[in-house]
Amino acid sequence: MEIISKEEMKDLQQLGLKRSVSDHIPILQVDAKIDWGPRPLKFINGWLKKKDCVGLIEKERTHMDSLNGQVARKLRKLKRVLKKWNRDNGNVLENRIADCEERLRNG
């Protein structure tokens, strides 16, 4: 039996095939990489509790007036700005989670 490392399994997919006469579903495992395109914008509601984030979004929104009707470009631009802001501010979400866990432990 061959041992497969985690790195080798990251593209492994499992597909359920159509049943035939049996009541079991055949499973096909495929090692195929799928390009889903760029990662979508993931907005974290906890960011809105930071006043500088709201101000940043408002500032960026006013700079996007020239991109009328170009929603995809606006979101890509906002994604870059928010990603940089989150990195520069020490990953706001991760810090809030750690603070909440600490408060729970201390009661």
C-alpha positions as CSV (number, residue, x, y, z in Angstrom):
1,M,0.0,0.0,0.0
2,E,1.4,3.4,-1.0
3,I,1.3,6.3,1.5
4,I,0.2,9.6,-0.1
5,S,1.4,12.9,1.4
6,K,-1.0,15.8,2.2
7,E,0.6,17.8,-0.6
8,E,-0.2,15.1,-3.1
9,M,-3.8,14.9,-2.0
10,K,-4.7,18.5,-2.2
11,D,-6.1,18.1,-5.8
12,L,-7.8,14.8,-5.2
13,Q,-11.5,14.8,-5.9
14,Q,-14.2,12.3,-5.3
15,L,-17.0,11.9,-7.7
16,G,-20.2,9.8,-7.2
17,L,-21.2,8.1,-10.4
18,K,-24.6,6.9,-11.5
19,R,-26.0,3.7,-10.0
20,S,-26.6,0.8,-12.2
21,V,-28.3,-2.4,-10.9
22,S,-26.7,-2.2,-7.5
23,D,-28.0,0.0,-4.7
24,H,-24.4,1.2,-4.2
25,I,-23.0,4.3,-5.8
26,P,-19.6,3.8,-7.5
27,I,-17.0,6.4,-6.4
28,L,-14.4,7.6,-8.8
29,Q,-11.3,9.4,-7.3
30,V,-9.7,11.8,-9.7
31,D,-6.4,13.7,-9.3
32,A,-7.3,16.9,-11.3
33,K,-6.5,20.5,-10.7
34,I,-9.4,22.9,-11.4
35,D,-8.8,26.6,-11.9
36,W,-11.7,28.4,-10.2
37,G,-10.3,31.8,-11.2
38,P,-9.4,34.6,-8.7
39,R,-10.6,34.3,-5.1
40,P,-13.8,36.2,-4.4
41,L,-14.0,39.2,-2.1
42,K,-14.6,38.0,1.5
43,F,-15.9,40.8,3.6
44,I,-15.8,40.2,7.4
45,N,-18.6,42.1,9.3
46,G,-16.3,42.5,12.3
47,W,-14.2,44.9,10.2
48,L,-17.1,47.4,10.4
49,K,-16.5,47.8,14.2
50,K,-13.2,49.5,13.3
51,K,-13.9,53.2,12.4
52,D,-10.8,53.3,10.2
53,C,-12.2,50.5,8.0
54,V,-15.5,52.3,7.4
55,G,-13.6,55.5,6.6
56,L,-11.3,53.5,4.2
57,I,-14.3,52.0,2.4
58,E,-15.9,55.5,2.1
59,K,-12.7,57.0,0.7
60,E,-12.3,54.2,-1.8
61,R,-15.9,54.5,-2.9
62,T,-15.5,58.2,-3.7
63,H,-12.4,57.3,-5.8
64,M,-14.4,54.7,-7.8
65,D,-16.9,57.2,-9.3
66,S,-15.0,56.9,-12.6
67,L,-15.8,53.2,-12.8
68,N,-19.5,53.6,-13.5
69,G,-21.1,50.2,-14.1
70,Q,-17.9,48.3,-13.6
71,V,-18.8,46.4,-10.5
72,A,-16.2,43.6,-10.9
73,R,-13.3,46.2,-11.2
74,K,-14.7,48.1,-8.1
75,L,-14.7,44.9,-6.1
76,R,-11.2,43.9,-7.2
77,K,-9.9,47.3,-6.2
78,L,-11.8,47.2,-2.8
79,K,-10.5,43.7,-2.2
80,R,-6.9,44.8,-2.6
81,V,-7.3,47.8,-0.3
82,L,-9.1,45.8,2.4
83,K,-6.6,42.9,2.2
84,K,-3.7,45.4,2.7
85,W,-5.6,47.2,5.5
86,N,-6.3,43.9,7.3
87,R,-2.6,42.8,7.0
88,D,-1.3,46.3,8.1
89,N,-3.7,46.2,11.2
90,G,-2.5,42.8,12.4
91,N,-5.3,40.7,11.1
92,V,-8.3,42.3,12.9
93,L,-10.4,39.2,12.9
94,E,-7.8,36.8,14.2
95,N,-7.0,39.2,17.1
96,R,-10.7,39.6,18.0
97,I,-11.2,35.8,18.0
98,A,-8.2,35.4,20.3
99,D,-9.6,38.2,22.6
100,C,-13.0,36.5,22.8
101,E,-11.4,33.1,23.6
102,E,-9.3,34.7,26.3
103,R,-12.4,36.3,27.9
104,L,-14.2,32.9,27.8
105,R,-11.3,31.2,29.5
106,N,-11.1,33.9,32.2
107,G,-14.9,33.9,32.7
